[in-house]
Amino acid sequence: MTATTAPLAHGDGHAHGGGHHHTSLGLDNRKIAIWTFIGSECMLFASLISTYLVYKGRSPQGPYPHEAWTNPSTGEVMKPILDIPVTSASTFVLLMSSVAMVMALNAVQTKHQPKITTWDKIKGSSKLWLWATALLGTIFLMFQAYEFTSFVHEGLTIRTNLFG
């Protein structure tokens, strides 16, 4: 029996059992795909942040992210566009939704273990954690809608300046 036919003898019909396809390094293709996606997201945000840092302060007109500016059409002094407390709360909610998703995965993976204490029962409820993930994700999206709506109301659009 060769190495390629041995897993088929177990009756699952897939290499390495469980229907997961593995790379030559023994890693699941899906795990590599997720890490590739996360890496591409990191590259995207790194490029956006570095572009912001390169062009910071070079825009001839406001609104600006961290400094007050004067609206040339009205002469009104406007506050900085970024609201750090709102952005911080939004980021916290997003991170907590990730924690809730990890808890849901843990609940699914440990569903056959006995649940003795109340905390074990809470920790072991995948439905609870999935609902928490959905709720926190919805709250995060509401934060985003609020922030981007306030940007537009304060005069910042994609065509306004380099920051936009």
Secondary structure, DSSP 8 states (H G I E B T S, - for coil): --TTTTGGGGTS-STTSTT--B-TTS-BHHHHHHHHHHHHHHHHHHHHHHHHHHHTT--SSS--SSS-EE-TTT--EE--S--HHHHHHHHHHHHHHHHHHHHHHHHHHTTTS---SHHHHHHT-HHHHHHHHHHHHHHHHHHHHHHHHHHHHTT--TTTSS--
